[in-house]
Amino acid sequence: MNTRQVTLVIGNVSNRSRTKALAQAIADALAERLPIQLRVLEIHQLAPSIGVGTLTQELPPAGRAAVQAIENADLVIAVTPVYKGSYSGLFKHLFDLVHPEALVDRPVLLAANGGSPRHALVVDHQLRPLFAFFRALTVPSAVYACESDFDGYTVGSEALRERIAEAADQAARLLLARHEEAAPLRAAA
């Protein structure tokens, strides 16, 4: 089985965050299902490299590399904290730098973390429309977690672990199906 290139975009604003813990749990679950090479992009580390331009070519090398990691991934896992009912501005800005055609038919697993269950719709009302613009294949089951799902900075809820497993299963199936469909297309070309 081929190793898949997975880019994990974490919208965290500090190194220690529940959003980062959620993102890592999702990546670990996916790695249990198929071989992956994981590239991790954290917004708090990328801020100086992506906040300086509105075009990819204006960015310093680290910013350009981050955009390329998203554009070249077999799967993108996009995980964001919820701020005032949506993702952060820098998270959105990073995806503003991605070419509009780069994610067509590309699987994207969506996840968000908020302070309470009342923000759970951010996945369907904010993240799915963003990736619909790119014509990406969003994984049907997204993951939403709130503060009560964690024990400190680790996943503590069995229900959250089940949601992660379901989304990872679906993402793995999408990746495998996409690879199987691409083989006959390459042979026909």
Accessible surface in RSA format (square Angstrom, percent):
REM  Atomic radii and reference values for relative SASA: ProtOr
REM  Chains: A
REM  Algorithm: Lee & Richards
REM  Probe-radius: 1.40
REM  Slices: 20
REM RES _ NUM      All-atoms   Total-Side   Main-Chain    Non-polar    All polar
REM                ABS   REL    ABS   REL    ABS   REL    ABS   REL    ABS   REL
RES MET A   1   154.50  80.0  72.36  47.9  82.14 195.6  85.67  72.8  68.83  91.2
RES ASN A   2    83.66  57.7  76.19  73.6   7.47  18.0  19.24  46.3  64.42  62.3
RES THR A   3    71.45  50.8  53.01  53.7  18.44  43.9  26.20  35.2  45.25  68.4
RES ARG A   4    12.67   5.3  12.67   6.5   0.00   0.0   8.03  11.0   4.65   2.8
RES GLN A   5    74.52  41.7  74.52  54.5   0.00   0.0  35.32  75.2  39.20  29.7
RES VAL A   6     1.28   0.8   0.00   0.0   1.28   3.1   0.07   0.1   1.22   3.3
RES THR A   7     3.87   2.8   3.87   3.9   0.00   0.0   0.00   0.0   3.87   5.9
RES LEU A   8     0.07   0.0   0.07   0.1   0.00   0.0   0.07   0.0   0.00   0.0
RES VAL A   9     0.01   0.0   0.01   0.0   0.00   0.0   0.01   0.0   0.00   0.0
RES ILE A  10     2.44   1.4   2.44   1.8   0.00   0.0   2.44   1.8   0.00   0.0
RES GLY A  11     0.00   0.0   0.00   N/A   0.00   0.0   0.00   0.0   0.00   0.0
RES ASN A  12     1.31   0.9   0.00   0.0   1.31   3.2   1.31   3.2   0.00   0.0
RES VAL A  13    94.61  62.3  72.01  65.2  22.59  54.4  72.77  63.2  21.83  59.2
RES SER A  14    52.02  44.0  48.34  64.5   3.67   8.5  39.90  85.0  12.11  17.0
RES ASN A  15    88.47  61.0  82.23  79.5   6.24  15.0  25.00  60.2  63.46  61.3
RES ARG A  16   167.13  70.2 152.72  77.9  14.41  34.3  62.84  85.9 104.29  63.2
RES SER A  17    21.26  18.0  14.82  19.8   6.43  14.8  17.50  37.3   3.75   5.3
RES ARG A  18    63.32  26.6  60.47  30.8   2.85   6.8   6.32   8.6  57.00  34.5
RES THR A  19     2.87   2.0   2.78   2.8   0.10   0.2   0.21   0.3   2.66   4.0
RES LYS A  20    59.58  29.1  59.57  36.6   0.01   0.0  40.52  36.5  19.05  20.3
RES ALA A  21    20.50  18.9   8.21  12.7  12.29  28.0  16.56  23.3   3.94  10.4
RES LEU A  22     0.00   0.0   0.00   0.0   0.00   0.0   0.00   0.0   0.00   0.0
RES ALA A  23     0.00   0.0   0.00   0.0   0.00   0.0   0.00   0.0   0.00   0.0
RES GLN A  24    75.47  42.2  75.47  55.2   0.00   0.0  37.34  79.5  38.13  28.9
RES ALA A  25    26.16  24.1  16.66  25.7   9.50  21.6  22.36  31.5   3.81  10.1
RES ILE A  26     0.00   0.0   0.00   0.0   0.00   0.0   0.00   0.0   0.00   0.0
RES ALA A  27     1.28   1.2   0.56   0.9   0.72   1.6   0.86   1.2   0.41   1.1
RES ASP A  28    71.21  49.9  68.31  68.0   2.90   6.9  23.68  55.7  47.53  47.4
RES ALA A  29    10.56   9.7   9.00  13.9   1.56   3.6   9.59  13.5   0.97   2.6
RES LEU A  30     0.00   0.0   0.00   0.0   0.00   0.0   0.00   0.0   0.00   0.0
RES ALA A  31    53.01  48.7  33.17  51.2  19.84  45.1  33.51  47.2  19.50  51.7
RES GLU A  32   142.69  81.9 102.15  77.3  40.54  96.5  45.42  87.8  97.27  79.4
RES ARG A  33    74.66  31.3  46.57  23.7  28.09  66.9  26.98  36.9  47.68  28.9
RES LEU A  34     6.10   3.4   0.04   0.0   6.06  15.2   5.60   3.9   0.50   1.4
RES PRO A  35    54.84  40.0  43.77  39.9  11.07  40.3  54.29  44.8   0.56   3.5
RES ILE A  36    33.27  18.9   7.21   5.4  26.06  62.8   7.21   5.2  26.06  70.7
RES GLN A  37   108.72  60.8 103.46  75.6   5.25  12.5  29.20  62.1  79.52  60.3
RES LEU A  38    59.49  33.1  29.29  21.0  30.20  75.9  29.34  20.6  30.15  81.1
RES ARG A  39   106.70  44.8 104.84  53.4   1.86   4.4  45.96  62.8  60.74  36.8
RES VAL A  40    60.25  39.6  37.93  34.3  22.32  53.8  37.93  33.0  22.32  60.5
RES LEU A  41     4.74   2.6   3.30   2.4   1.45   3.6   4.74   3.3   0.00   0.0
RES GLU A  42    12.85   7.4  11.56   8.7   1.29   3.1   0.45   0.9  12.40  10.1
RES ILE A  43     1.27   0.7   1.27   0.9   0.00   0.0   1.27   0.9   0.00   0.0
RES HIS A  44    52.35  28.6  30.43  21.2  21.92  56.1  21.76  22.4  30.59  35.6
RES GLN A  45   111.14  62.1  87.88  64.2  23.26  55.4  32.80  69.8  78.34  59.4
RES LEU A  46    17.41   9.7  17.29  12.4   0.12   0.3  17.41  12.2   0.00   0.0
RES ALA A  47    28.66  26.3  24.11  37.2   4.54  10.3  24.42  34.4   4.24  11.2
RES PRO A  48    96.51  70.3  77.79  70.9  18.72  68.1  89.37  73.8   7.14  44.4
RES SER A  49    15.77  13.3  15.57  20.8   0.21   0.5   0.21   0.4  15.57  21.8
RES ILE A  50     0.00   0.0   0.00   0.0   0.00   0.0   0.00   0.0   0.00   0.0
RES GLY A  51    47.81  59.0   0.00   N/A  47.81  59.0  14.54  39.9  33.27  74.5
RES VAL A  52    95.36  62.8  59.82  54.2  35.55  85.7  68.47  59.5  26.89  72.9
RES GLY A  53     8.58  10.6   0.00   N/A   8.58  10.6   6.54  18.0   2.04   4.6
RES THR A  54   104.86  74.6  89.52  90.8  15.34  36.6  70.95  95.3  33.91  51.3
RES LEU A  55    91.82  51.1  90.03  64.4   1.78   4.5  91.82  64.5   0.00   0.0
RES THR A  56    36.65  26.1  33.46  33.9   3.19   7.6  27.33  36.7   9.33  14.1
RES GLN A  57   134.61  75.3 112.36  82.1  22.26  53.0  56.82 121.0  77.79  59.0
RES GLU A  58    92.71  53.2  63.64  48.1  29.07  69.2  37.25  72.1  55.46  45.3
RES LEU A  59     3.08   1.7   0.00   0.0   3.08   7.7   0.32   0.2   2.76   7.4
RES PRO A  60    49.91  36.4  42.15  38.4   7.76  28.2  49.55  40.9   0.36   2.2
RES PRO A  61    95.76  69.8  91.61  83.5   4.16  15.1  93.08  76.9   2.68  16.7
RES ALA A  62    54.60  50.2  43.15  66.6  11.45  26.1  50.94  71.7   3.67   9.7
RES GLY A  63     0.00   0.0   0.00   N/A   0.00   0.0   0.00   0.0   0.00   0.0
RES ARG A  64    87.08  36.6  87.08  44.4   0.00   0.0  21.75  29.7  65.33  39.6
RES ALA A  65    36.54  33.6  33.27  51.3   3.27   7.4  34.93  49.2   1.61   4.3
RES ALA A  66     0.06   0.1   0.06   0.1   0.00   0.0   0.06   0.1   0.00   0.0
RES VAL A  67     1.62   1.1   1.62   1.5   0.00   0.0   1.62   1.4   0.00   0.0
RES GLN A  68    98.48  55.1  98.27  71.8   0.22   0.5  19.42  41.3  79.06  60.0
RES ALA A  69    14.98  13.8   2.71   4.2  12.26  27.9  13.11  18.5   1.87   4.9
RES ILE A  70     0.00   0.0   0.00   0.0   0.00   0.0   0.00   0.0   0.00   0.0
RES GLU A  71    40.03  23.0  34.45  26.1   5.58  13.3   4.36   8.4  35.66  29.1
RES ASN A  72   111.57  76.9  89.86  86.8  21.71  52.3  31.76  76.4  79.81  77.1
RES ALA A  73     2.68   2.5   0.00   0.0   2.68   6.1   1.59   2.2   1.09   2.9
RES ASP A  74    41.15  28.8  40.59  40.4   0.56   1.3   3.19   7.5  37.96  37.9
RES LEU A  75     0.00   0.0   0.00   0.0   0.00   0.0   0.00   0.0   0.00   0.0
RES VAL A  76     0.00   0.0   0.00   0.0   0.00   0.0   0.00   0.0   0.00   0.0
RES ILE A  77     0.00   0.0   0.00   0.0   0.00   0.0   0.00   0.0   0.00   0.0
RES ALA A  78     0.00   0.0   0.00   0.0   0.00   0.0   0.00   0.0   0.00   0.0
RES VAL A  79     0.00   0.0   0.00   0.0   0.00   0.0   0.00   0.0   0.00   0.0
RES THR A  80     0.01   0.0   0.01   0.0   0.00   0.0   0.01   0.0   0.00   0.0
RES PRO A  81    15.10  11.0  15.10  13.8   0.00   0.0  15.10  12.5   0.00   0.0
RES VAL A  82    20.23  13.3   0.42   0.4  19.81  47.7   0.42   0.4  19.81  53.7
RES TYR A  83    88.05  41.1  81.21  46.2   6.85  17.8  77.37  58.1  10.69  13.2
RES LYS A  84   209.55 102.2 164.90 101.2  44.65 106.3 126.72 114.1  82.83  88.2
RES GLY A  85    32.68  40.3   0.00   N/A  32.68  40.3  22.19  60.9  10.49  23.5
RES SER A  86    25.81  21.8  25.81  34.4   0.00   0.0  21.55  45.9   4.26   6.0
RES TYR A  87    36.29  16.9  25.63  14.6  10.66  27.7   9.80   7.4  26.49  32.7
RES SER A  88    14.79  12.5  11.13  14.9   3.66   8.4  14.70  31.3   0.09   0.1
RES GLY A  89    58.05  71.6   0.00   N/A  58.05  71.6  41.55 114.0  16.50  36.9
RES LEU A  90    64.13  35.7  60.24  43.1   3.89   9.8  60.40  42.4   3.73  10.0
RES PHE A  91     0.00   0.0   0.00   0.0   0.00   0.0   0.00   0.0   0.00   0.0
RES LYS A  92    68.46  33.4  68.46  42.0   0.00   0.0  40.80  36.7  27.65  29.5
RES HIS A  93    39.11  21.4  38.66  26.9   0.45   1.2  24.48  25.2  14.62  17.0
RES LEU A  94     0.00   0.0   0.00   0.0   0.00   0.0   0.00   0.0   0.00   0.0
RES PHE A  95     1.00   0.5   0.00   0.0   1.00   2.6   0.27   0.2   0.73   2.1
RES ASP A  96    79.87  55.9  49.10  48.9  30.77  72.8  24.46  57.6  55.42  55.3
RES LEU A  97    10.95   6.1   0.64   0.5  10.30  25.9   3.94   2.8   7.01  18.9
RES VAL A  98     5.00   3.3   0.00   0.0   5.00  12.0   0.00   0.0   5.00  13.5
RES HIS A  99   101.37  55.4  96.01  66.7   5.36  13.7  69.07  71.2  32.30  37.6
RES PRO A 100    61.79  45.0  61.08  55.7   0.71   2.6  61.08  50.4   0.71   4.4
RES GLU A 101    95.11  54.6  83.17  62.9  11.94  28.4  40.02  77.4  55.09  45.0
RES ALA A 102    19.24  17.7   5.17   8.0  14.07  32.0  17.22  24.2   2.02   5.4
RES LEU A 103     0.00   0.0   0.00   0.0   0.00   0.0   0.00   0.0   0.00   0.0
RES VAL A 104    45.51  29.9  36.80  33.3   8.71  21.0  36.80  32.0   8.71  23.6
RES ASP A 105    80.31  56.3  80.26  79.9   0.05   0.1  17.98  42.3  62.33  62.2
RES ARG A 106    33.81  14.2  33.81  17.2   0.00   0.0   1.76   2.4  32.06  19.4
RES PRO A 107     0.00   0.0   0.00   0.0   0.00   0.0   0.00   0.0   0.00   0.0
RES VAL A 108     0.00   0.0   0.00   0.0   0.00   0.0   0.00   0.0   0.00   0.0
RES LEU A 109     0.00   0.0   0.00   0.0   0.00   0.0   0.00   0.0   0.00   0.0
RES LEU A 110     0.00   0.0   0.00   0.0   0.00   0.0   0.00   0.0   0.00   0.0
RES ALA A 111     0.00   0.0   0.00   0.0   0.00   0.0   0.00   0.0   0.00   0.0
RES ALA A 112     0.00   0.0   0.00   0.0   0.00   0.0   0.00   0.0   0.00   0.0
RES ASN A 113    16.42  11.3  15.19  14.7   1.23   3.0   0.00   0.0  16.42  15.9
RES GLY A 114     6.24   7.7   0.00   N/A   6.24   7.7   4.94  13.5   1.31   2.9
RES GLY A 115    53.57  66.1   0.00   N/A  53.57  66.1  29.54  81.1  24.03  53.8
RES SER A 116    36.19  30.6  35.09  46.8   1.10   2.5  33.74  71.8   2.45   3.4
RES PRO A 117    95.41  69.5  87.78  80.0   7.64  27.8  88.51  73.1   6.91  42.9
RES ARG A 118   201.48  84.6 162.78  83.0  38.69  92.1  67.81  92.7 133.67  81.0
RES HIS A 119    44.16  24.1  39.13  27.2   5.03  12.9  20.56  21.2  23.60  27.5
RES ALA A 120    41.61  38.3  34.78  53.7   6.83  15.5  34.78  49.0   6.83  18.1
RES LEU A 121   112.75  62.8 112.38  80.4   0.36   0.9 112.68  79.1   0.06   0.2
RES VAL A 122     6.95   4.6   1.50   1.4   5.45  13.1   4.61   4.0   2.34   6.3
RES VAL A 123     5.55   3.7   5.55   5.0   0.00   0.0   5.55   4.8   0.00   0.0
RES ASP A 124    71.68  50.2  59.11  58.8  12.57  29.7  18.29  43.0  53.40  53.3
RES HIS A 125   116.91  63.9 100.68  70.0  16.23  41.5  65.82  67.8  51.09  59.5
RES GLN A 126    58.23  32.6  55.06  40.2   3.17   7.6   2.10   4.5  56.13  42.6
RES LEU A 127     0.00   0.0   0.00   0.0   0.00   0.0   0.00   0.0   0.00   0.0
RES ARG A 128    53.61  22.5  52.16  26.6   1.45   3.5  37.47  51.2  16.14   9.8
RES PRO A 129    69.50  50.7  56.73  51.7  12.77  46.4  62.00  51.2   7.50  46.6
RES LEU A 130    16.69   9.3   9.53   6.8   7.17  18.0  15.98  11.2   0.71   1.9
RES PHE A 131     0.00   0.0   0.00   0.0   0.00   0.0   0.00   0.0   0.00   0.0
RES ALA A 132    65.20  60.0  48.01  74.1  17.19  39.1  55.10  77.6  10.10  26.8
RES PHE A 133   125.82  62.9 107.59  66.6  18.23  47.4 118.25  71.7   7.57  21.7
RES PHE A 134     4.72   2.4   4.72   2.9   0.00   0.0   4.72   2.9   0.00   0.0
RES ARG A 135   125.17  52.6 113.98  58.1  11.19  26.6  67.28  91.9  57.89  35.1
RES ALA A 136    14.57  13.4   0.00   0.0  14.57  33.1   0.00   0.0  14.57  38.6
RES LEU A 137    71.02  39.6  67.47  48.3   3.55   8.9  71.02  49.9   0.00   0.0
RES THR A 138    35.53  25.3  20.38  20.7  15.15  36.1   3.03   4.1  32.50  49.1
RES VAL A 139     0.03   0.0   0.03   0.0   0.00   0.0   0.03   0.0   0.00   0.0
RES PRO A 140    92.85  67.7  69.47  63.3  23.38  85.0  77.14  63.7  15.71  97.6
RES SER A 141    22.60  19.1  16.34  21.8   6.27  14.4  10.16  21.6  12.44  17.4
RES ALA A 142    25.21  23.2   7.25  11.2  17.97  40.9   7.56  10.7  17.65  46.8
RES VAL A 143     0.00   0.0   0.00   0.0   0.00   0.0   0.00   0.0   0.00   0.0
RES TYR A 144    26.03  12.2  22.02  12.5   4.01  10.4  22.02  16.5   4.01   4.9
RES ALA A 145     0.01   0.0   0.00   0.0   0.01   0.0   0.01   0.0   0.00   0.0
RES CYS A 146    10.03   7.6  10.03  11.2   0.00   0.0   0.00   0.0  10.03  10.8
RES GLU A 147    93.73  53.8  88.70  67.1   5.03  12.0  19.56  37.8  74.18  60.6
RES SER A 148    99.26  83.9  62.14  82.9  37.12  85.5  57.19 121.8  42.06  58.9
RES ASP A 149    18.75  13.1  18.42  18.3   0.33   0.8   0.33   0.8  18.42  18.4
RES PHE A 150    20.54  10.3   0.76   0.5  19.78  51.5   1.24   0.8  19.29  55.2
RES ASP A 151   107.12  75.0  97.21  96.8   9.92  23.4  20.81  49.0  86.31  86.1
RES GLY A 152    45.68  56.3   0.00   N/A  45.68  56.3  35.06  96.2  10.62  23.8
RES TYR A 153    82.10  38.3  70.35  40.0  11.75  30.6  33.45  25.1  48.64  60.0
RES THR A 154    85.59  60.9  83.16  84.3   2.43   5.8  73.63  98.9  11.95  18.1
RES VAL A 155    26.43  17.4  10.53   9.5  15.90  38.3  10.53   9.2  15.90  43.1
RES GLY A 156    39.89  49.2   0.00   N/A  39.89  49.2  14.94  41.0  24.95  55.9
RES SER A 157    22.96  19.4  14.77  19.7   8.19  18.9  16.90  36.0   6.06   8.5
RES GLU A 158   101.33  58.2  95.14  72.0   6.19  14.7  52.85 102.2  48.48  39.6
RES ALA A 159    53.38  49.1  47.21  72.8   6.18  14.1  49.13  69.2   4.25  11.3
RES LEU A 160     0.00   0.0   0.00   0.0   0.00   0.0   0.00   0.0   0.00   0.0
RES ARG A 161   104.10  43.7  98.85  50.4   5.25  12.5  53.90  73.7  50.20  30.4
RES GLU A 162   105.95  60.8  98.19  74.3   7.75  18.5  38.38  74.2  67.57  55.2
RES ARG A 163    79.68  33.5  78.10  39.8   1.58   3.8  50.24  68.7  29.44  17.8
RES ILE A 164     7.02   4.0   7.01   5.2   0.01   0.0   7.01   5.0   0.01   0.0
RES ALA A 165    33.91  31.2  33.71  52.0   0.20   0.5  33.87  47.7   0.04   0.1
RES GLU A 166    88.70  50.9  84.01  63.6   4.69  11.2  26.24  50.7  62.46  51.0
RES ALA A 167     0.07   0.1   0.07   0.1   0.00   0.0   0.07   0.1   0.00   0.0
RES ALA A 168     0.00   0.0   0.00   0.0   0.00   0.0   0.00   0.0   0.00   0.0
RES ASP A 169    53.79  37.7  51.12  50.9   2.66   6.3   9.08  21.4  44.70  44.6
RES GLN A 170    31.68  17.7  29.62  21.7   2.06   4.9   8.49  18.1  23.19  17.6
RES ALA A 171     0.00   0.0   0.00   0.0   0.00   0.0   0.00   0.0   0.00   0.0
RES ALA A 172     7.26   6.7   7.26  11.2   0.00   0.0   7.26  10.2   0.00   0.0
RES ARG A 173   143.89  60.4 139.80  71.3   4.10   9.8  70.99  97.0  72.90  44.2
RES LEU A 174    46.86  26.1  45.08  32.3   1.78   4.5  46.18  32.4   0.68   1.8
RES LEU A 175     3.86   2.2   2.69   1.9   1.17   3.0   2.69   1.9   1.17   3.2
RES LEU A 176    54.00  30.1  53.72  38.4   0.28   0.7  53.73  37.7   0.28   0.7
RES ALA A 177    43.34  39.8  40.40  62.3   2.94   6.7  42.66  60.1   0.68   1.8
RES ARG A 178    74.47  31.3  70.34  35.9   4.13   9.8  24.08  32.9  50.39  30.5
RES HIS A 179    66.45  36.3  61.54  42.8   4.91  12.6  35.38  36.5  31.08  36.2
RES GLU A 180   118.98  68.3 109.11  82.6   9.87  23.5  42.86  82.9  76.12  62.2
RES GLU A 181   118.16  67.8 111.12  84.1   7.04  16.8  43.05  83.3  75.11  61.3
RES ALA A 182    27.72  25.5  26.49  40.9   1.23   2.8  27.47  38.7   0.26   0.7
RES ALA A 183    45.28  41.6  39.05  60.3   6.23  14.2  40.90  57.6   4.37  11.6
RES PRO A 184    82.35  60.0  71.58  65.3  10.77  39.1  78.36  64.7   3.98  24.8
RES LEU A 185   128.18  71.4 121.24  86.7   6.95  17.5 122.03  85.7   6.15  16.6
RES ARG A 186   146.62  61.6 127.83  65.2  18.78  44.7  76.82 105.0  69.80  42.3
RES ALA A 187    90.68  83.4  50.23  77.5  40.44  92.0  62.91  88.6  27.77  73.6
RES ALA A 188    90.85  83.5  49.61  76.6  41.23  93.8  61.15  86.1  29.70  78.7
RES ALA A 189   120.21 110.5  51.04  78.8  69.17 157.4  81.62 114.9  38.59 102.2
END  Absolute sums over single chains surface
CHAIN  1 A     8993.4       7257.1       1736.3       5062.5       3930.8
END  Absolute sums over all chains
TOTAL          8993.4       7257.1       1736.3       5062.5       3930.8
